[in-house]
Amino acid sequence: MVAEFRQGGYRFIPGVFQYSAGVEALPGFEIERVRFSRPVALEAGFGLIERVLADEGVPGTAFCACELRSPAPFTEDGFAAFNTLYVDGLKRLGLMAGADNPVARSNVCPAVLPPAEPSFHAFCFARPSQTDERTFVIAGSAEVPEGMGNYLDHAIARGDLSEAGMAAKVDYVLAAMEDRLGALGRGWADTTGVQVYTVHDIHPHIAGAMIERIGQHLGLTLHHNRPPVQELEFEMDCRRVLRERVLPV
């Protein structure tokens, strides 16, 4: 089921308390992506995002997705504590839709030159627009189901970094992306960007499982990053946006 968040100009796929599974602009709106020129620490990032939205003449509730960078993968307890802090920032923007969080998110950990603290890499917001093109952002997913109470007891091929183990992880995450796209009535052909996060060799899977399903129309952006919870190894997200810009900071 997809829920509308009219005060933000988008609809969302309900997920877990820390993020939704994806967002799509409502008619009369489009989603724009803004990437910071360098990571901006969480608290300062929320303040900067508020200023950008005010300059654009849209409310704080227009904030619809973000991409975070963290210093290192969290323990499960550490991840829960971080998510509570992050959601407090969303509440200040008026972004919690009752019990649901409408904002999509990816949160990954650079394996080289990580930030000193959790930081914003990019964010998206919904703005009024006359375009008939539908824009969306699908939240990041690693190789584990959401909402199971914990991650590690349910991770796909946990601890298996063999080619077969990585294939199982890739297949699971591709299917998760397809389920989320399907909830919005979309598919891979609608995307303008697909991002992959892993520190492992996935080349054996690119020509087969990945490109055969995703297609060659835009390729993949590979980040040498880990998912945000220890012992998870592979994550993806995707989007369709017509406007992207870099904000110097």
C-alpha positions as CSV (number, residue, x, y, z in Angstrom):
1,M,0.0,0.0,0.0
2,V,1.2,3.5,-0.9
3,A,0.3,6.5,1.3
4,E,0.0,10.1,0.4
5,F,1.9,12.9,2.2
6,R,0.1,15.8,0.7
7,Q,1.8,18.4,2.9
8,G,5.1,17.3,1.3
9,G,3.9,16.9,-2.3
10,Y,4.7,13.2,-2.5
11,R,3.5,9.7,-1.7
12,F,5.5,7.0,0.0
13,I,5.8,3.3,0.6
14,P,5.4,2.8,4.4
15,G,8.4,1.0,5.8
16,V,10.1,0.9,9.2
17,F,10.2,3.8,11.7
18,Q,13.5,5.2,10.5
19,Y,12.6,5.5,6.8
20,S,10.0,4.7,4.1
21,A,10.8,2.2,1.3
22,G,10.4,4.9,-1.4
23,V,8.7,8.1,-2.4
24,E,7.2,9.5,-5.6
25,A,6.1,13.0,-6.4
26,L,2.4,13.7,-6.5
27,P,0.9,15.3,-9.7
28,G,1.9,18.9,-9.9
29,F,5.3,18.2,-8.2
30,E,8.6,16.8,-9.0
31,I,11.5,15.5,-6.9
32,E,14.9,17.3,-7.1
33,R,18.2,15.9,-5.8
34,V,20.9,18.0,-4.2
35,R,24.3,16.6,-3.4
36,F,26.7,18.4,-1.1
37,S,30.2,18.9,-2.3
38,R,31.5,17.2,0.8
39,P,29.7,15.4,3.7
40,V,27.9,17.6,6.2
41,A,27.5,16.4,9.8
42,L,23.9,15.5,10.7
43,E,22.9,18.4,12.9
44,A,24.5,21.0,10.6
45,G,23.0,19.2,7.6
46,F,19.5,19.5,8.9
47,G,20.0,23.2,9.4
48,L,21.5,23.6,5.9
49,I,18.6,21.6,4.4
50,E,16.1,23.8,6.1
51,R,17.8,26.9,4.6
52,V,17.8,25.4,1.1
53,L,14.1,24.5,1.3
54,A,13.3,28.0,2.6
55,D,15.3,29.5,-0.3
56,E,13.3,27.4,-2.7
57,G,10.0,28.5,-1.2
58,V,8.9,25.1,-0.1
59,P,8.0,23.8,3.4
60,G,10.2,21.6,5.5
61,T,7.8,18.8,4.8
62,A,9.0,18.8,1.2
63,F,12.1,16.9,2.3
64,C,11.5,13.4,1.0
65,A,14.7,11.4,0.8
66,C,18.4,11.5,1.9
67,E,21.7,9.7,1.4
68,L,23.8,9.5,4.6
69,R,27.4,8.6,5.2
70,S,28.5,7.1,8.5
71,P,32.0,6.5,9.9
72,A,31.7,2.7,10.2
73,P,29.0,0.0,10.3
74,F,27.0,0.1,13.5
75,T,26.1,-2.7,15.9
76,E,22.4,-3.3,16.0
77,D,22.0,-1.4,19.3
78,G,24.2,1.5,17.9
79,F,22.1,1.6,14.7
80,A,18.9,1.8,16.8
81,A,20.3,4.7,18.8
82,F,21.4,6.5,15.7
83,N,18.0,6.1,14.1
84,T,16.3,7.7,17.1
85,L,18.6,10.7,16.8
86,Y,18.0,11.0,13.0
87,V,14.2,10.7,13.4
88,D,14.3,13.5,16.0
89,G,15.7,15.7,13.2
90,L,12.8,14.8,10.9
91,K,10.3,15.6,13.6
92,R,11.6,19.2,13.7
93,L,10.7,19.5,10.1
94,G,7.2,18.2,10.7
95,L,7.9,15.0,8.7
96,M,6.5,12.2,10.7
97,A,3.1,11.1,9.2
98,G,1.4,9.8,12.3
99,A,3.2,6.5,13.1
100,D,4.8,6.4,9.6
101,N,8.0,8.0,8.5
102,P,7.5,9.2,4.9
103,V,11.2,10.0,4.1
104,A,13.2,7.5,2.1
105,R,16.9,7.0,3.0
106,S,20.2,5.3,2.3
107,N,22.8,5.2,4.9
108,V,26.2,3.6,4.1
109,C,29.8,3.7,5.3
110,P,32.8,4.6,3.2
111,A,35.6,2.1,3.6
112,V,38.2,4.7,2.8
113,L,38.3,8.3,4.1
114,P,35.0,8.0,6.1
115,P,33.4,11.1,7.8
116,A,34.2,11.6,11.5
117,E,30.5,11.4,12.3
118,P,27.2,10.5,10.5
119,S,26.7,13.0,7.7
120,F,24.5,14.0,4.8
121,H,25.8,13.2,1.3
122,A,22.7,14.2,-0.6
123,F,19.0,14.9,-0.1
124,C,15.9,15.2,-2.2
125,F,12.8,17.4,-2.0
126,A,9.5,17.8,-3.8
127,R,8.8,21.1,-5.5
128,P,5.8,22.4,-7.5
129,S,6.3,21.6,-11.2
130,Q,4.4,21.5,-14.5
131,T,6.2,18.4,-15.7
132,D,4.1,15.3,-16.6
133,E,7.2,13.1,-15.8
134,R,6.8,11.1,-12.6
135,T,9.9,11.3,-10.3
136,F,10.7,9.0,-7.5
137,V,13.4,7.7,-5.1
138,I,13.7,4.1,-3.9
139,A,15.3,3.8,-0.5
140,G,18.5,1.7,0.1
141,S,18.2,-2.0,0.9
142,A,20.8,-4.4,2.0
143,E,20.5,-8.2,2.0
144,V,18.1,-8.5,4.9
145,P,14.3,-8.1,5.3
146,E,13.1,-5.1,7.2
147,G,10.9,-5.2,10.3
148,M,12.1,-8.5,11.6
149,G,13.2,-7.3,15.0
150,N,16.9,-7.7,14.2
151,Y,19.1,-7.9,11.2
152,L,21.7,-10.5,11.7
153,D,19.4,-13.4,12.3
154,H,17.8,-12.8,9.0
155,A,20.7,-11.7,6.7
156,I,20.9,-13.5,3.4
157,A,23.9,-15.8,3.2
158,R,25.3,-14.2,6.4
159,G,29.1,-14.5,6.5
160,D,29.3,-16.1,3.0
161,L,31.5,-14.0,0.8
162,S,32.0,-16.7,-1.9
163,E,30.8,-16.0,-5.4
164,A,27.7,-18.0,-4.6
165,G,27.1,-16.1,-1.3
166,M,27.4,-12.8,-3.0
167,A,25.1,-13.9,-5.8
168,A,22.5,-14.7,-3.2
169,K,22.9,-11.3,-1.7
170,V,22.7,-9.5,-5.1
171,D,19.6,-11.5,-6.1
172,Y,17.9,-10.6,-2.9
173,V,18.6,-6.9,-3.1
174,L,17.6,-6.7,-6.8
175,A,14.3,-8.3,-5.9
176,A,13.8,-5.8,-3.1
177,M,14.4,-3.0,-5.5
178,E,12.0,-4.5,-7.9
179,D,9.3,-4.9,-5.2
180,R,9.6,-1.3,-4.2
181,L,9.6,0.0,-7.8
182,G,6.6,-2.2,-8.5
183,A,4.7,-0.7,-5.5
184,L,4.9,2.7,-7.4
185,G,4.0,1.1,-10.7
186,R,7.6,1.6,-12.0
187,G,10.4,-0.5,-13.2
188,W,14.2,-0.4,-13.9
189,A,13.5,1.3,-17.3
190,D,12.1,4.3,-15.5
191,T,15.2,5.0,-13.4
192,T,17.8,7.7,-14.1
193,G,20.3,6.5,-11.5
194,V,21.1,3.2,-9.8
195,Q,23.7,3.1,-7.0
196,V,25.5,0.0,-5.6
197,Y,27.4,0.0,-2.3
198,T,29.8,-2.8,-1.5
199,V,33.5,-3.4,-0.8
200,H,33.4,-6.8,-2.5
201,D,34.0,-8.0,-6.0
202,I,30.6,-8.0,-7.8
203,H,32.0,-8.1,-11.3
204,P,30.9,-11.8,-11.8
205,H,27.3,-10.6,-11.2
206,I,27.2,-7.4,-13.2
207,A,27.0,-8.8,-16.7
208,G,24.6,-11.5,-15.6
209,A,22.1,-10.9,-12.8
210,M,22.4,-7.1,-12.7
211,I,22.6,-5.7,-16.2
212,E,20.3,-8.4,-17.6
213,R,17.6,-7.1,-15.1
214,I,18.5,-3.4,-14.9
215,G,19.5,-2.8,-18.5
216,Q,22.4,-0.9,-20.1
217,H,20.6,2.4,-20.5
218,L,22.4,4.2,-17.6
219,G,24.9,1.8,-16.1
220,L,25.6,1.6,-12.4
221,T,27.3,3.9,-9.9
222,L,29.5,1.9,-7.6
223,H,30.5,3.2,-4.2
224,H,33.2,1.6,-2.1
225,N,31.0,1.7,0.9
226,R,29.6,-0.8,3.3
227,P,25.9,-1.1,4.5
228,P,25.2,0.5,7.9
229,V,25.0,-2.6,10.1
230,Q,27.9,-5.0,10.8
231,E,28.0,-8.2,8.7
232,L,25.8,-6.8,5.9
233,E,27.8,-6.6,2.7
234,F,25.7,-5.3,-0.3
235,E,23.2,-2.5,-0.8
236,M,21.5,-0.7,-3.6
237,D,19.2,2.3,-4.2
238,C,17.7,3.9,-7.3
239,R,15.9,7.0,-8.5
240,R,14.2,8.9,-11.3
241,V,14.9,12.6,-11.0
242,L,15.1,15.2,-13.8
243,R,17.0,17.8,-11.8
244,E,20.2,17.2,-9.9
245,R,22.7,19.7,-8.6
246,V,25.8,20.0,-6.4
247,L,25.7,22.4,-3.5
248,P,29.1,23.8,-2.5
249,V,29.7,23.6,1.3
